[in-house]
Amino acid sequence: MPNEVSLRYRYICTLFIAEMSKNPIITIEGLTKTFRGLDEPAVKGVSLTIHKNEVFGLLGPNGAGKTTIISILCGLFSPSTGKVTVDGFCLEKDLGEVKKIIGVVPQDIALYPTLTARENLEFYGAMYGLAGKELKEKISFWLEKLGLFHATNKRIETFSGGMKRRVNLIASILHQPKILFLDEPTVGVDVQSRTVIIEQLKELNAIGTTIIYTSHHLEEAENFCTTIAIIDYGQILTQGSPEKLIADCPGAKDLEDVFLSLTKRKLRD
């Protein structure tokens, strides 16, 4: 269940989002994606509005379409049909401008194992136009903040899973993105690393970063997200605050109960 600090955090975020409700930062209209060789579309007519400073959770079973939607929003896939607007830019026409204002934490670790933490971050910082003293200071700041300064010059291949996840996060936020996409950012890490990652994400959100997040950790999502959409078979089943989704589902005690009620218990591979 959410603790007092988590409830206070979500309450403050909810008030802020209500104030900003006339300012959507992402709009998705009739989005579909069909991959060659598949009988069914991976995404079927999805429409969503994500507002500035939300922590928007996109949850669903394996194969539900979460990663496909995130990949489209990041410009990795082109939609089959539909329209996406990101901070006023048309994704299809202004992809270059969109990429300047987003950060992406992929599900798989996107680091070079034989390079050190600093060398990896120098590479990713340079991709976003950072250089010199500014880049050096940002790297040192974030490594210190996420408990990795002692490992600055160690190769990534020597890192634990939690350490790699934290460097993965730093690589996506060096340029201070307006929008941060997170695909399973805490998968396979210990409680300590998960706590540090989530606390840092809350800090980023508190200073204005909009977060779009996917995870199979439903308790984590319940405590972290201000808005949640549950997707299955490429379609949105429901959307709302965690509290509203729980209240609207008969007999539900938590988000996991809501999730199972909507997606059922059939195994997904």
C-alpha positions in Angstrom: 0.0 0.0 0.0 1.2 3.6 -0.6 3.0 5.1 2.4 2.4 8.7 3.7 5.2 10.2 1.7 4.1 8.5 -1.6 0.5 9.7 -1.0 1.7 13.3 -0.3 3.9 13.2 -3.4 1.1 12.0 -5.7 -1.4 14.5 -4.2 1.0 17.4 -5.0 1.6 16.1 -8.5 -2.1 15.7 -9.1 -2.8 19.3 -8.1 0.0 20.5 -10.4 -1.4 18.3 -13.3 -4.9 19.7 -12.8 -3.5 23.2 -13.1 -1.6 22.2 -16.3 -4.5 20.2 -17.8 -4.9 22.7 -20.7 -1.3 22.1 -21.7 -0.9 18.5 -23.0 2.7 17.7 -23.9 1.9 14.5 -25.9 -1.3 13.8 -27.9 -1.9 10.5 -29.6 -4.8 10.2 -32.0 -5.9 6.9 -33.6 -2.5 5.3 -33.4 -2.0 1.9 -35.1 1.0 -0.2 -35.8 1.1 -3.4 -37.9 4.2 -5.4 -38.3 4.8 -7.5 -41.4 4.1 -11.1 -40.9 1.7 -10.7 -37.9 -2.0 -11.4 -38.2 -3.0 -8.7 -35.8 -1.8 -5.1 -35.3 0.4 -4.6 -32.3 -1.4 -1.3 -31.6 -5.0 -0.8 -32.5 -6.4 2.8 -32.7 -4.9 4.1 -29.4 -5.7 7.7 -28.4 -4.1 9.3 -25.4 -3.4 12.7 -23.9 -0.4 13.1 -21.6 -0.1 16.4 -19.7 3.0 18.3 -18.7 4.6 17.1 -15.5 2.6 13.8 -15.4 4.1 10.5 -14.4 2.2 8.5 -16.9 2.3 4.7 -16.5 1.6 2.5 -19.5 1.0 -1.0 -18.1 0.0 -4.3 -19.6 1.0 -8.0 -20.0 3.9 -9.1 -22.2 3.1 -8.4 -25.9 0.3 -5.9 -25.0 1.8 -3.1 -27.1 3.6 -1.0 -24.4 7.1 -1.0 -25.9 5.7 -0.5 -29.4 3.9 2.7 -28.3 7.0 3.9 -26.5 9.2 3.1 -29.6 6.8 5.1 -31.8 6.9 8.1 -29.5 10.7 8.0 -29.5 10.8 7.9 -33.3 12.2 4.3 -33.5 9.1 3.0 -35.3 6.8 4.8 -37.7 3.1 4.4 -37.0 1.0 2.6 -39.6 -1.8 5.2 -39.1 -2.5 8.0 -36.6 -1.1 11.3 -35.5 1.3 12.0 -32.7 2.2 15.5 -31.4 5.0 16.0 -28.9 5.4 19.4 -27.2 3.7 21.0 -30.2 5.8 19.2 -32.8 4.4 16.8 -35.3 6.3 13.6 -34.6 6.3 12.6 -38.3 7.5 16.0 -39.7 9.6 17.3 -36.8 11.4 14.1 -35.5 14.7 16.0 -35.2 13.2 18.6 -32.9 11.4 15.9 -30.8 14.6 14.0 -30.2 16.3 17.1 -28.7 13.7 17.3 -25.9 13.3 13.6 -25.0 15.4 11.1 -23.0 15.0 7.4 -23.4 15.9 4.6 -20.8 15.4 1.4 -22.8 14.6 -2.0 -21.2 17.9 -3.4 -22.3 21.1 -1.9 -21.0 22.4 0.5 -23.7 26.0 0.9 -22.6 29.4 -0.2 -24.0 30.6 -2.9 -21.7 34.4 -2.3 -22.3 34.2 1.4 -21.7 34.2 3.0 -18.3 31.2 4.8 -16.8 32.7 8.2 -17.6 33.6 7.2 -21.2 30.0 5.9 -21.8 28.5 9.1 -20.5 30.9 11.3 -22.5 29.8 9.5 -25.6 26.1 9.9 -24.9 26.5 13.5 -23.7 28.3 14.4 -27.0 25.3 13.0 -28.9 23.2 15.6 -27.3 25.7 18.4 -28.0 27.3 18.6 -24.6 31.1 19.0 -24.4 34.0 20.3 -22.4 33.6 21.6 -18.8 29.8 21.5 -18.9 29.7 17.8 -19.8 32.5 16.9 -17.3 30.6 18.6 -14.5 27.3 17.1 -15.4 28.8 13.6 -15.5 30.5 14.1 -12.1 27.3 15.5 -10.6 25.1 12.6 -11.6 27.6 9.9 -10.8 27.9 11.3 -7.3 24.1 11.8 -6.9 23.4 8.2 -7.9 26.2 6.7 -5.8 28.5 5.8 -8.6 31.3 8.3 -8.3 33.7 5.7 -6.8 33.2 3.7 -10.1 33.8 6.6 -12.5 36.7 4.9 -14.2 35.7 1.3 -13.9 34.5 -0.6 -17.0 30.8 -1.2 -17.3 31.3 -5.0 -17.6 32.5 -5.0 -14.0 29.2 -3.4 -12.7 26.3 -5.0 -11.0 22.9 -4.9 -12.6 21.8 -2.1 -10.4 24.9 0.0 -11.2 24.3 -0.5 -14.9 20.7 0.6 -14.6 21.8 3.8 -12.8 24.3 4.6 -15.5 21.7 3.9 -18.1 19.5 6.5 -16.4 22.2 9.1 -16.3 22.9 8.7 -20.0 19.3 9.7 -20.7 19.1 12.8 -18.5 22.5 14.5 -19.0 20.8 17.0 -21.4 17.9 17.7 -19.1 15.1 16.4 -21.3 11.5 17.8 -21.1 10.1 14.2 -21.5 11.7 11.0 -20.2 10.6 7.6 -21.5 11.3 4.7 -19.2 10.8 1.1 -20.4 11.2 -1.2 -17.3 13.8 1.0 -15.6 14.1 -1.1 -12.5 13.9 -4.6 -13.9 16.3 -7.1 -12.4 17.8 -4.8 -9.7 17.9 -5.0 -5.9 15.7 -3.0 -3.6 18.4 -0.4 -2.9 19.0 0.4 -6.5 15.3 0.5 -7.3 14.7 2.9 -4.4 17.5 5.2 -5.6 16.2 5.2 -9.2 12.6 5.9 -8.2 13.6 8.7 -5.8 15.7 10.3 -8.5 12.8 10.1 -11.0 10.5 11.7 -8.5 13.0 14.6 -8.1 13.2 15.0 -11.8 9.4 15.1 -12.1 9.2 17.6 -9.3 11.3 20.1 -11.3 9.2 19.7 -14.4 10.2 16.5 -16.3 7.2 14.6 -17.8 7.7 10.9 -17.4 6.2 8.1 -19.4 6.9 4.7 -17.7 6.3 1.0 -18.3 6.8 -1.7 -15.7 5.6 -5.0 -14.4 6.2 -3.9 -10.8 2.6 -2.9 -10.1 3.2 -1.9 -6.5 5.9 0.4 -7.7 3.7 1.8 -10.4 0.8 2.4 -8.0 3.1 4.4 -5.7 4.9 6.3 -8.5 2.5 7.2 -11.2 0.0 10.0 -11.2 -1.9 8.5 -14.2 -2.1 5.0 -15.4 -3.4 3.5 -18.7 -3.8 -0.3 -18.8 -3.3 -1.8 -22.3 -3.9 -5.3 -23.7 -3.9 -6.7 -27.2 -3.0 -3.3 -28.5 -5.9 -1.4 -27.0 -6.4 0.8 -24.0 -8.7 -0.9 -21.4 -8.9 1.9 -18.8 -7.2 5.1 -17.7 -7.1 7.2 -14.6 -5.3 7.8 -11.3 -4.3 4.7 -9.4 -6.8 5.6 -6.7 -9.6 6.0 -9.2 -8.8 2.8 -11.0 -8.9 0.9 -7.7 -12.1 2.6 -6.5 -13.8 1.8 -9.8 -13.0 -1.9 -9.8 -15.3 -3.9 -7.5 -13.4 -5.7 -4.8 -10.0 -4.4 -5.8 -7.6 -3.7 -2.9 -4.7 -2.5 -5.1 -3.5 -2.0 -8.7 -2.6 -5.6 -9.1 -6.3 -6.6 -8.5 -7.4 -4.0 -11.1 -4.8 -5.3 -13.6 -5.8 -9.0 -13.2 -9.5 -8.1 -13.4 -9.0 -6.4 -16.8 -6.3 -8.6 -18.4 -7.4 -11.9 -16.8 -5.0 -14.7 -15.8 -4.2 -16.2 -19.1 -0.4 -16.6 -19.4 1.4 -14.4 -22.0 4.7 -15.4 -23.6 
